[in-house]
Amino acid sequence: MTPPGVPTRHDLDRTALAEHLDGEPGYRVAQVWDGLYRRLQVPAEMTDLPKALRARLTEELPGALREAAASESDAGETVKWLWALGDGTQVETVVMAYRDRVTACVSSQAGCAMACGFCATGQAGFDRHLTTGEIVEQVVVAARWARDRARRLSNVVFMGMGEPFANYDRTWAAVERIHDDLGLSSRHITLSTVGVVPGIHRLATEALPVNLAVSLHAADDDLRNELVPLNRRYPLDVLTEACRRYVDATRRRLSFEWALIADVNDTDEQARHLAGIARPLGAHVNLIPLNPTPGYATRGSSPAAVRTFHERLRALGVNATVRRTRGTEIDAACGQLRATAVALRPR
């Protein structure tokens, strides 16, 4: 396991890698970088390097992630990893293979401080921010997983553990590495936020036009204050104005994530309020039947209630889809695998 504070192989940008390899021929930097990001290799697999250099890189630039648990579902098309980091904290990554794409859902923090009560990560609290390398390595692992199955990783969504905009600088550095060096189009990278308005403003000014998804979950301030405590700091009028600035600046489609909770936010009133927010922004709404978590007693909406809410939104002129829930049986909702592993740990 990597000792705390020691940079991992994906923490180094190209300049830092060149400094680390000072004394080696200049072309070695290109070879190592190509191995890490195009060939998705660990140093021991880089057979174009001398054996001694491979051993040195293995020792001096270790990986960030050690598998603590893993689970599969959907006939192996969904896999979730629980990783142990160098200081013992744990994070999760999910990869999902569909007919036309392979998507990695990555974490930006160990835990989360946003305290959304229905979210397993929010229930567990906050440990720390992830480094750029800890984020990037999750994507590299997912890309290797896809390659080993003769597939290609096509999409990365920052919808795992943590609030990306609370760790903005490291998250954005990871986005640039994923785009520039792993070769994913910015249009296939999505950052999700519960409504950190300064982060939305920053995203609107970035050179890469990545996608923005806002975890909305309620369309009036009273209910959203209860479900998403950050709403007390950035209420809906402030949040929607930030979303407007993002849409105007990037011309990218905005998405709202909506976890359907029985008799809480699946009502006709909430549908009308949501339509009033989504339509002017041209936003797409992703409806997600709530995954059950041990710390939140309220159940997800029934299939019939999901259909009714979906149909009501469409009748109100909102572009909405119901996201297929994947991996419920393997604790695939954010934070669930970590929570299960902690609960099962011997005391």
N, C-alpha and C positions, 0 to 999 in steps of 0.2 A: 504494500500500500504506500502511496506517495506521502511523504512527510508533509505536514502543514507548512505552507509558505514556499515550498519548492515548485518552481514552474514546471508544468507538464509540457509534453511535446507540442500540443496544439495551442498553448498559451503564447508561444513565440511568434511574432510576425516575421516577415522575411528579413528585415534588417536585424532583428534580435538573433535570428538563427545564424546569419552571417557572422555576427559578433561571437556567437558561441562556437562557431567553427573556425575562428581565427587561427591561422596557421595551416589549415587545409587548403588544397587547391581551390580556386574560386568556383570551378564548375561543380564542386561537391554540394554547394548550397542548392543549386538548381536540381541536382539529383535527389537530395533529401526532400526538398519541397515537392517535387513531382511524385516521389514515393508516398508522401503523406496525403496529398490532396488529389492527385489524378489516379494513382494506383491504389490508394486507400490502404497502404501497408503500415505495419509496425516496423521499427528499424531492423529487427532480426530477419525480416522478409526481403530487405533491400539488397538483393544479391549483386547489384552493380556496384556496391560499396565494398571496400576491404573489410575482411572479417573483424579486424581490430576496431575499425570505426563503427561497425554495427554494434559491437559489444559496448563501446563507449557511449553511443547514443542510447542504447537500452538502459544503461545504468544512470546516465546523467539526465536524460529526458524521458522519464517514465510516463505511462498513461495515467489519465486522471480517474478512470472508472474501473472499479472492481465489482463484478457481478455478485450481488447478495441474494438475489432471487430472480426467477423468470417464470413466466407462464404464457401459455398459448391457448387460442380459441379459434373458432371459425375455420376448422380444418387446417390450422397452422397459418392462416392468412392474417391473424392478429397476434402480435407478441408484445408483452410488456416486460421491461426490465426494471428491477430495483437495483440501483448502483450505490455502493459505498464509496465515499470520497476520502481523501487523504486524512481529514480530521475526524472521520467517523460519521459525519452527517450523511444522509441518504436522499437520493432524488430518483425520479422515475422518467422513463422514456417509453413511448408506445410507437410501434410501426404497424400500419394497416395497409394491406395489399388489396386493391380492387381490380376489376377487369381492365380498367384504362389508366390506372395510376397507382403509385405507392406513396403513402404519406407518412411522414415522421412527425410525431407530436413531442416536443422537447420542453424541458424545464429551464427556467432562467434563474430560479432561486431554490434553495433548500427550505421548504416550507413557504409560508406566505403570511404577511402582516395585515392583509386586507380584511380578515375576520368575517367573511361571508359564511353565515351559519350553516348553509346547506351544502357547503363544499368540504370534502374530507381534508384537503390541504389547509383550508382556513381554520378548521377545527383543531389542527395539530399545532398551529402557531408558526412563528418564523425562526429559522436558524441563522441563515446568512445568504448573501448574494453569491451566485456562481461566478467563476472567472470566465473570461472569453473562451479559454481552452476547454473548460468543463462543458460549456454549451456546445462548442464546435464538435467535440469528440462524440457527443450523442448523435449528431448528424452523420459523422463518419461511420459509426457503428451501424446505423440504420442503412446507410448506403452500401456497406459491405453485406449486410443481411440481404438486401435486394439483389445485389450483384451475384451472390451465391445461389440465387434462385432464377438466374437469367432474366432479372428484371432491372429497372433503373429507378432510383429514388427520384420522384418528380416534384413532390411538394413538401414543404416544411412549415409547420404551424407552431407558433409559440403559445400553446394552449395547455402546456403541462403545468407542473408545480411553479407557483410564484407569479408575481406581477412584473412583466417585462419592463414597463416604464418606471418602476421603482429601482431598476438596475439598468438604466438606459444606456450608459456609455459602454458597458461590457456587452450588453445585448446587441447594440448597433455594430460594434466591432465584429461580433460573431456573424451578424447578417452580412456584412461586407465580405467576410471570409467565405461564407456559404455561397455568396453570389460570385465573387471574383475567382475563387480558387477551387471550389467544389462544383461550380458551373451551373447552379440553379438560377433560373430566370427570376427576377424580382417579382414578376407577376405570379409566381408560384410560392412566394414567401408571405406568410400572414402573421402579423403581430396582434395579439389579443390583450385587451386591457379592460379592467372593471370601471375605467373612467378617470384615469390620471390625466387631467386636462393639460398640464404643462408638457407631458410626454406627447400628447396628440399634436400640440402646437409645434413641437420640435420635429415630429415625424413629417408634418406638412412641408417642412423646409428641406428635407433630405434629398440628395440627388437620386437615390434609388426609389422608384415609385412602388413600394411594397404595399400589400393589402392591409387594411385595418379592420379588425373585428372588435366590437364593443360588447362586453357582457352586460346586457341591459337588465333583463329579468323582471323589471317592473317599470311601468310607464307613468306613475305619479310619484311625487316626492315622498309622501307618507309611507307608501309600501316599500319604495326603494330604500328609504332610510333604514327600514327594518331588515331588508334582505341584503343590502350592499351598504354597509356603514359609511364607506367613503362618500356616498351621496350627500351626507351632511356637509362635507367640505366643498364638493363640486356638484351642486344640484342640477337637475335636468336642464334648466334653461342655459346654464353655463356649459354643460357637457354638449348639448346639441349645437350650440354656437361653435364650439371647438370642432365638432364633426363637420359642420358646414364649411369651416375654413379648410379642413383637410380635403374635402371633396372638391372645393373650388380650386385648390392649389394643385392637386394631383390628378384630377379627373378619373380617379379610381373609384370603383364601386365600394361603398361602405356596407358592412354587414353588422347586424345586431344578433347576438346570441341570446336565446331565451329558454332557460331551463324550466320546463312546465311542471308546476307544483300543484297538486290537487287542491282545488277550492281556495287557492291563494292568488295565483296569477294566470289562471286559465279561464277567467270569467269574461263575459261579453263586455263589461266595462273596461277591463284591461285591454281587450282587443281594440276597442274604439280609441283609447288613449294611445296605444302603440301605433295604430294607423296614423294618428295625427302627428306623430313624431317621424315615422319612417317614410311616409309618402313625400313630404317636402324635400327630404334628403335623397330621395331615390334609393333608399337603403333596402338591401335584401335581409330578410329575417330567417335565421336558422332556428327552428323549433327542436328542442332536445328534451325528450322525456327524461325526467330527473332520475339519475342513478341513485339507488338507496345508499345511505351512509349510516353507520351506527350512531353517529352523534346528532342526527337530525331525524326526528320522529315522523315528520310529515312525509307522506308518500308522493311519488310522482303521479302525474295525471294518467288516467286510464286511457287505453287506446281510443275509446269512443270520445273522450274529452279532447284528446289530441286532435282527432279528425275534425271535431266541431270547431275548435279554436282555429285550426288551419283554414277551414272553409270560410269562417267568418272574416279572417284577415284577407283572404283572396277576394271575397265579396266587397270588402272595403278598399280594394285597389292596391293591396300590398303584395309584393313579390315575396312569397314565403315558401319554404320547403321544410319537411320533417326529416331531420337527420336520423339515419339508421343508427341505433345504439349498438355499439360493438363492445364485446368483451365484458359484459356485466358479470358473467360467471367467473371471470379471472380478476375481478377488482380493477377494471380498467379505467374507472373514473379517477380524476386527479387525486392523488394522495391515498387512494384506497389500498393499494398494495403495500405501501409503507405502513399504514395503520394496521393492516392485518399482520404484517411481519412483526411489528412491535408487540401486538397483542399476543402473538404466539411465542415470543422470545422467552426462554427460561428465566426465571427470577431467582 
